[in-house]
Amino acid sequence: MANELSGFAHRFVPAEGDDPNTLLLLHGTGGNEDDLLPLGRMVHGNAALLSPRGKILEHGMPRFFRRLAEGVFDEEDLVNRTHELAGFVEAAATEYGLDRGRVWAVGFSNGANIAASLLLLHPGLLSGAVLLRAMVPLEPDPTPDLSGTPVYLAAGRSDPIVPAENTERLAGLLTEAGASVTLDWQPGGHGIGQREVEAARDWLTQALGGSA
C-alpha cells in the first residue's frame, strides 16, 4: 500500500546498508509510484528510493502536470506542480531522515520533464538527474545557477514525441545554467532500452565517485 505525504501517494524503500543517496523516481504519463522501482534498483542498487505518483489525471492516467496538447505544456500548472513536488521532497527528507545533499532524480518522459523543471526552478534541491526522453519544460528568467550539477540526458533518435531539436535545446539550456550535461543519443524511440539503463547506471556510478 502506498504511503501519503504532502498529498502525494508514494513508495519509499530505505537504502541498503549505509548508502547516503536517494533516487527520486518520477514516472511517465499513465505510470504510478511502482513503475520505476525496478529501474531505480538497476541504476543504483543500494540507494533509498522515493517514488511519488503524479497528482494530475489525463483520461484517467496519472501525470505530474497538465498539458494543453501533445508537447504543449500548461506552464502555470507546471510551475505550481514543480513547487509542490519540491515541497514533497523536503517533507520526505524530514520524514525519512534523508540526506538533502544526496537526492538524485531519475525521470522518464513526463517525469523527466518535471525533473528538469525541478532543476531549473529549484537549483540545489537535486544533486543531479537522469533524464530519459525529456523535453524543455520551461525557460526561466533569470537563468538559474546549476554550476557543476551533473545531468544525464538520454534521447532516442527515432523518438516520435520528443524532436531532436527540443532535446538539443534542453541540453543547451541546462549547459547555459552551468550544469555538466551528458547527452546520450540512443537508436530507439520513446521507450527505455537495456542499453541506456546500463549507460545511466555507469554514468551515475561515475557521478557518485564509483560508489554504486
C-alpha positions in Angstrom: 0.0 0.0 0.0 1.3 3.4 -0.9 2.3 6.0 1.7 0.8 9.5 1.8 2.9 12.7 2.4 2.2 16.3 1.3 -0.7 15.0 -0.7 1.4 12.6 -2.7 0.8 8.9 -2.8 4.3 7.4 -2.9 6.6 4.5 -2.2 9.7 4.7 0.0 12.3 2.0 0.0 15.1 2.5 2.5 18.7 2.4 1.4 20.7 -0.8 1.6 23.4 -0.6 4.3 24.7 2.9 4.9 24.3 4.3 1.4 23.5 8.0 1.8 21.9 8.6 -1.6 18.3 8.8 -2.6 16.8 8.3 -6.0 13.7 10.4 -6.7 11.8 8.3 -9.2 9.4 10.1 -11.5 7.2 8.1 -13.8 5.8 8.8 -17.2 2.2 9.5 -18.2 0.0 6.6 -17.1 2.5 5.3 -14.7 2.4 5.2 -10.9 4.6 5.0 -7.8 5.6 1.4 -8.5 6.7 1.7 -12.1 10.3 2.9 -11.8 11.2 0.9 -8.6 12.9 -1.9 -10.6 14.7 0.8 -12.7 15.9 2.5 -9.6 17.4 -0.7 -8.3 19.1 -1.3 -11.7 20.5 2.2 -11.8 21.8 2.3 -8.2 21.4 -0.9 -6.2 21.8 0.5 -2.7 20.2 3.9 -2.7 17.0 4.8 -1.0 14.1 5.0 -3.4 11.4 7.8 -3.2 8.7 7.3 -5.8 5.7 9.7 -5.9 2.6 9.3 -8.1 1.7 12.3 -10.2 -1.5 14.1 -9.0 -2.9 15.1 -12.4 -5.2 12.7 -14.2 -5.4 12.9 -18.0 -8.1 10.5 -19.2 -7.5 8.5 -16.1 -3.7 8.4 -16.5 -1.5 9.9 -13.7 0.8 12.8 -14.7 2.9 15.3 -12.8 1.4 18.4 -14.5 -1.2 19.4 -17.1 -0.6 19.8 -20.8 -2.7 21.6 -23.4 -1.8 19.2 -26.2 1.0 16.7 -27.1 4.2 18.6 -26.4 2.4 21.8 -25.3 2.6 22.3 -21.5 0.3 24.3 -19.2 3.2 26.3 -17.9 1.3 27.9 -15.0 0.3 24.4 -13.8 3.8 23.1 -14.4 5.4 25.8 -12.2 2.9 25.2 -9.4 3.3 21.4 -9.6 7.1 21.8 -9.6 7.0 23.9 -6.4 4.6 21.3 -4.9 6.9 18.4 -5.8 9.9 20.3 -4.3 7.9 20.6 -1.1 7.2 16.9 -1.1 11.0 16.2 -1.5 11.7 18.4 1.5 8.9 16.8 3.6 10.2 13.3 2.7 13.7 14.2 3.6 12.5 15.1 7.1 10.1 12.2 7.4 12.6 9.6 6.3 15.8 11.2 7.5 17.3 11.6 4.0 20.5 13.5 3.2 19.2 16.6 1.4 22.5 16.9 -0.3 22.3 13.5 -2.0 18.9 13.4 -3.8 19.1 12.4 -7.5 16.2 12.5 -9.8 15.6 9.6 -12.3 12.7 10.5 -14.5 11.1 9.1 -17.7 9.1 11.2 -20.2 6.6 13.3 -18.2 8.6 12.5 -15.0 11.8 13.6 -16.8 10.1 16.8 -17.8 9.2 17.7 -14.2 12.7 16.6 -13.0 14.1 19.1 -15.5 11.7 21.7 -14.1 12.9 21.0 -10.6 16.5 21.6 -11.7 15.6 24.9 -13.3 13.2 26.3 -10.7 14.8 24.8 -7.5 18.5 24.7 -8.1 20.3 23.0 -5.3 17.4 20.7 -4.5 18.8 17.9 -6.6 22.4 16.7 -6.6 21.9 15.7 -10.3 19.4 14.0 -12.6 19.0 11.1 -15.1 16.5 12.5 -17.7 15.1 9.8 -20.0 13.2 11.2 -23.0 12.8 14.7 -21.6 11.6 17.9 -23.3 12.2 21.6 -22.5 9.7 22.1 -19.6 10.1 25.9 -19.5 12.8 28.6 -19.8 13.1 30.5 -16.6 14.2 34.1 -16.5 16.7 34.7 -14.9 18.7 31.6 -15.7 19.3 29.6 -12.6 22.8 28.7 -11.3 23.3 24.9 -11.8 27.1 25.2 -11.6 28.6 21.7 -11.6 25.3 19.8 -11.4 25.6 16.6 -13.3 22.8 15.7 -15.7 22.5 12.6 -17.9 20.1 13.2 -20.8 19.1 10.2 -22.9 17.3 10.7 -26.1 16.0 8.5 -28.9 17.0 9.2 -32.5 13.6 7.8 -33.6 11.5 9.3 -30.8 8.1 10.4 -32.3 7.3 12.5 -29.3 10.5 14.5 -28.5 12.0 16.2 -31.5 15.8 16.2 -31.7 15.8 20.0 -31.8 14.0 20.1 -28.5 16.5 17.7 -26.9 19.4 19.8 -28.1 17.6 22.9 -26.8 17.2 21.3 -23.3 20.9 20.3 -23.3 21.8 23.8 -24.2 19.5 25.4 -21.6 21.0 23.2 -18.8 24.5 23.8 -20.0 24.0 27.6 -20.1 22.9 27.4 -16.5 26.2 25.7 -15.6 25.1 22.1 -15.5 27.5 19.4 -16.6 25.4 17.7 -19.3 26.0 14.3 -20.8 23.8 14.0 -23.9 23.4 10.3 -25.0 21.7 9.6 -28.2 20.2 6.1 -28.4 19.0 4.4 -31.6 15.4 3.7 -30.3 12.2 5.7 -29.9 10.4 6.9 -26.8 10.9 3.7 -24.7 13.7 2.8 -22.4 16.1 0.1 -23.6 18.5 -2.0 -21.6 21.5 -0.3 -23.2 20.6 3.1 -21.8 19.7 1.7 -18.4 23.2 0.3 -18.3 24.6 3.6 -19.6 22.6 5.6 -16.9 23.9 3.2 -14.2 27.5 3.7 -15.4 27.0 7.5 -15.6 25.6 7.6 -12.1 28.3 5.4 -10.7 30.9 7.8 -12.1 28.9 10.8 -10.8 28.9 9.3 -7.3 32.6 8.7 -7.4 32.3 4.9 -8.1 30.0 4.1 -5.2 27.0 2.5 -7.0 
